[in-house]
Amino acid sequence: MTDVTVINEVTTDTGLSREVLMNLGPQHPSTHGVLRLLLQMDGEIIERVEPHIGLLHRGTEKLFESFTYTQIFPLTDRLDYLCPPSNNLGYALAVEALLGIKAPERAQYIRVIMAELSRISGHLLITGALPMDVGAMTSLLYTMRDREMVMDLMEMISGVRMHTSFCRVGGVREDLPEGCAARILEFCDIFAARISDYETLLENNRIFLARVENIGTITGEDAIALGLSGPNLRASGVDWDIRRDEPYEIYDQLEFEVITRDDGDCYDRWKCRVDEMRESLRMIRQCVRQMPEGDILIDDPKIAFPVDKDLLAHSMETHIHHFELAAYGFKVPKGEVYTAIEAPKGELGYYLISDGSEKPFRLKVRAPSFVNLQALTERTTNIKYLADVIAMLGSLDPVMGEVDK
Amino acid sequence: MENVLSLVPVLIKMAIVVGVLLLLPLPLTWLERKIAAHIQQRPGPMRVGWHGLLQPLADAIKLLTKEDHIPAEADRMLFSIAPVVALVPPFLVFVAIPIGDPIQMFGTEIALSISDLNVGLLFILAVSGIGVFGTILAGWASNSKYAVLGSLRSIAQMISYEIPMGFSVIGVVMLAGSMQLSQIVSSQQGLWNVVVQPIGFFVFFVSGLAEAQRIPFDLPEAEGDLGAGYHTEYSGIRFSLFMLAEYLVVVVLAFLNVLLFFGGWLGGPAFLPATIWLLLKVGFFIWVFMWLRFTFPRYRYDQLMAIGWKLLLPLSLLNILVSGFVML
């Protein structure tokens, strides 16, 4: 064997111990994308973990600046690609805040339904992927099967399975298709039973518990200090959910519980997400029931296309507005705004600076995964072995599309 | 001349065993993929042949025609030898495995094993212990940190689990009063060892899983953390030799479980030939191994060690103690 770069020699009472560096990823089955971890290891024991990011960098934030406000929606889809409707929603809220408008109520309901559906889709991946990271391959196939139902719903609503781009500034693109509400409720019924299946399958599995319980514990204070958000924060016992504490859209009209757990270990982060899917189902059911009839797009010809497409054929003015909008986009008044929503991964913030033109001067994304990934260090307690790093990474549930932007 | 003639049946038997064992992994891979697929609610291979029956052939062609890559920094000789070292022991083990009582053919008595050694069990345990060298060499020669970690885990795991495995069969040997596998089987006339030696069976089964590096003990090749473990750097034909060895070890284990604890070829319905009955049992165990693989997560390295030394070893010692007392 040729030389291995030994970076640290430690003499212990059992003899000379040589620490080596190991690259985990970017091409690795368990790094959930193209994350590269630099591990300093003494045999199986982890001395240092250093996440290296940037391998999926696409310059999204710079691209934002050369796109009109409507053209930006597809770019936001590709941040956290597991839940595009949430990303769309957060961005739409930022622009709407600067414009000083609000989407019609029906549109808000549709947005929330899609955001919660996408939360289920995002959480389903981790529900199956964490057990897969610790060796139980089958669970991922089960959750993927159920995620397929969410995908079908997305396709029914928007015509696209993943990158829906369904939001518009001032509303949504289209109304729900006929029969969609019934399909959504049907999904809720089927899926509620499936969640219990996963719980019985994994919660009583001693091997699974041995791999995730008391591993990678983060205390509430540490979680706040690290800036964690979303299920990762709530699993550490911090009761904070933007949907409840700073409600946007129609979340204040919905009844739901904010799930918190006490220990902040890998199991709690996993379990927190499983329980959140139940709450999402509850919210979706309420939304479908409470949803009022009405417009789905704001009635402002300078910002949104006309809802009544017939007008295009009869009204010259509508036609001109339509052309202007399609060709140049709309102008957003000068100003700065930060809006944050509770995306599946945590606090998804958009900091928008407008110089009064059709394109944002700067649009900064506060991506939850990027911040959450910081928790993956050797300083986190109870990470000792190589296999724990994998479990920890899996339970933090980062999406690299969002981390690198 | 007489001596040469007596070699003929042995040579024929060896040819049969080698031929069958070389071809056996083909249907086994298909079976494993199908079992996995049905557990996971998907159809599995469906395109090549009826229900994907020819898929293993397609896989074999793919593996054989792939580039046989050796990493630049690898130890070329050890790298090439390692898969062979891993493959030979499972073949050797079958020398001592009988598949039925001797039969009368062409006026002579023909034993249904290549050689029914009087220390058969010892031979099997010893030979299957050599298999770990293939893993060690593969990991070492690859000159990759993943592979080295995989083989390190493998060494520790093999050593830890060979001990309870060896102890767990002592109870069986005490009952039969022999290490000859055919004697062990015939000692189970009427009552299978699994009834008399439940703890022994448990320890043997679990440490067997660990020896074969199957989930939940597949740490040497844990794809979750090590990519592919000791055979990370292998491709093409050499990789398929490792796969072949892996499947054969499963077959060996299934045979041992049946012969030692489930009465071998005894106890079947009258219309079934004894050998077929034995193979049915073996098939059942192979299925159990595959079933487990797609049901369980994987233990962590330290947990694996703890189970071996703190649970299985005391259990197997206790088993010997209790068996001894009862027999006295």
Boltz contact constraints between the chains, C-beta under 6 A:
constraints:
  - contact:
      token1: [A, 1]
      token2: [B, 143]
      max_distance: 6.0
  - contact:
      token1: [A, 2]
      token2: [B, 73]
      max_distance: 6.0
  - contact:
      token1: [A, 22]
      token2: [B, 145]
      max_distance: 6.0
  - contact:
      token1: [A, 29]
      token2: [B, 223]
      max_distance: 6.0
  - contact:
      token1: [A, 30]
      token2: [B, 224]
      max_distance: 6.0
  - contact:
      token1: [A, 44]
      token2: [B, 301]
      max_distance: 6.0
  - contact:
      token1: [A, 131]
      token2: [B, 297]
      max_distance: 6.0
  - contact:
      token1: [A, 133]
      token2: [B, 224]
      max_distance: 6.0
  - contact:
      token1: [A, 134]
      token2: [B, 297]
      max_distance: 6.0
  - contact:
      token1: [A, 135]
      token2: [B, 215]
      max_distance: 6.0
  - contact:
      token1: [A, 135]
      token2: [B, 224]
      max_distance: 6.0
  - contact:
      token1: [A, 135]
      token2: [B, 297]
      max_distance: 6.0
  - contact:
      token1: [A, 135]
      token2: [B, 298]
      max_distance: 6.0
  - contact:
      token1: [A, 136]
      token2: [B, 297]
      max_distance: 6.0
  - contact:
      token1: [A, 138]
      token2: [B, 39]
      max_distance: 6.0
  - contact:
      token1: [A, 138]
      token2: [B, 40]
      max_distance: 6.0
  - contact:
      token1: [A, 138]
      token2: [B, 294]
      max_distance: 6.0
  - contact:
      token1: [A, 141]
      token2: [B, 40]
      max_distance: 6.0
  - contact:
      token1: [A, 207]
      token2: [B, 216]
      max_distance: 6.0
  - contact:
      token1: [A, 207]
      token2: [B, 296]
      max_distance: 6.0
  - contact:
      token1: [A, 207]
      token2: [B, 297]
      max_distance: 6.0
  - contact:
      token1: [A, 208]
      token2: [B, 297]
      max_distance: 6.0
  - contact:
      token1: [A, 210]
      token2: [B, 303]
      max_distance: 6.0
  - contact:
      token1: [A, 211]
      token2: [B, 297]
      max_distance: 6.0
  - contact:
      token1: [A, 385]
      token2: [B, 300]
      max_distance: 6.0
  - contact:
      token1: [A, 385]
      token2: [B, 301]
      max_distance: 6.0
  - contact:
      token1: [A, 386]
      token2: [B, 225]
      max_distance: 6.0
  - contact:
      token1: [A, 387]
      token2: [B, 225]
      max_distance: 6.0
  - contact:
      token1: [A, 387]
      token2: [B, 300]
      max_distance: 6.0
  - contact:
      token1: [A, 390]
      token2: [B, 224]
      max_distance: 6.0
  - contact:
      token1: [A, 390]
      token2: [B, 225]
      max_distance: 6.0
